[in-house]
């Protein structure tokens, strides 16, 4: 085990900087927390499991505009209410033509 000694003033300075960083982080996330508290958001994997579809099918739903999504830090999120609405409307497959309906 290695012991490193530093001056008390340096330690106090680091504490102040960490507190300031924590405050900045909390202030930056305040405007987003209300959005995520209002509604449950799901990622790709959760949506695929919930709808029993593949990632490719989910991508097709997005490409066709059937399922709205939001992107945050290169990751897609979907509102639970949008997924429920799509499920209630029925799967967007048109089994007679073996493809998707044009909307």
Secondary structure, 3 states (H helix, E strand, C coil): CCCCCCCHHHHHHHHHHHHHHHHHHHHHHHHHHHHHHHCCEEEHHHHHHHHCCCHHHHHHHHHCCCCCCEEECCEEEEEHHHHHHHHHHCCCEECCCCEECCC
